[in-house]
């Protein structure tokens, strides 16, 4: 749901389909890596940075392998809650952008 609502939000905000595809691929393949890099670079803020949207991609791996907890710094329950919150947020932003969009 997270990926779908992210795509819908981007489609509503950006008129270029190619740009949306590139952004989605970037987030899908490199989002978790960027999140881990930023959390390692700023360890004093790791508890706050763990809730960034790029880190939510780790749910796919962490639910299958709980030892990934060290990478995401969130429990399975926290990742599920974070994914639901970001899903709702992206859906609301996407709906707002769709209503404001000029066709």
N, C-alpha and C positions, 0 to 999 in steps of 0.2 A: 504494500500500500504506500509505503514511503516513496519508493521510486516512481510509482504511477502518479501520485499527487505532485511530486517534484516536476515530472514531465508536463503534467497538465498546467501547473503554475507557469513554467517556462514558456509553454506554447501560448498561453494567454498574454504573456508579457513581451515576448520577442516575436517579431513577424517572420523571421527567417527560420524555416524548418531545419536547415543545415546547421545553423548555430545551436539550436536546441539539441540536436543529435550529438554534436561535438561536446557540448556542456554535460549532457547526460553520460556520455561515455567517459569523459574526464572524471566526473564524480564517481561513477561506478567502479572504475579501475584504479584511480589514484586517490580517491577521497580518504579511505582508511589510512593509507600510507602518509598522506599529508597531516592528518589528525595525529597520528602517532609521533611524527616528527615534531610537530608544534608542542605536544605535551611533554616530550623529552627535552625540548629546548627551554621550556619554561616550567620546571618541576614545581615551583611554588604555586603555580596557578593550575596544576593538573586536575584538581578536583572540580574546578569551574570549567576548564577547557574540555573535560571528558563529556560534557553535555552538548558539544557542538554537533551540527548536523552531519558532518563527514564521519564522525565516530559512530553514528547510528548504523552505518553500513556493516559494522562488525557483527551485527546480530546474526547474519547468515552463517558465519563461521563459529561464533561463540555458542550458539544453541547446540550445535553438533559437537563442539569440543570446548568444555568449560575452562580449560587451562588458558584460553585466550584472555581470560579475565585480566591478566597483567597488562595486556596491550590496550584494552578498551578502558580499563579502570572503572568499569561499571558491572554490576551483577546482571544476570539474565533478566530479572524483573525490572531493573532500572532501564535496560536497553529496550525492553518491550514498551515500557511506559514512555520513554523518550521517543521511540518510533511512532507511537500513537499521538503524542503531542505534536511532533513535527508534521505528521500526516494531516492532522486537523489544521495546523497553522498554514501549511502549504495549500491546502484545499481552500481555506478562507481567503488567502492572498490571491490565489488563482481565480476564484469567483469574483472578487473585487476587481481584479485586472480585466477579467472578461467583460464585466459590466461597463467598465470605463473605456474599453477598446473601440476605436472607430473602424468600421468595416469599410 
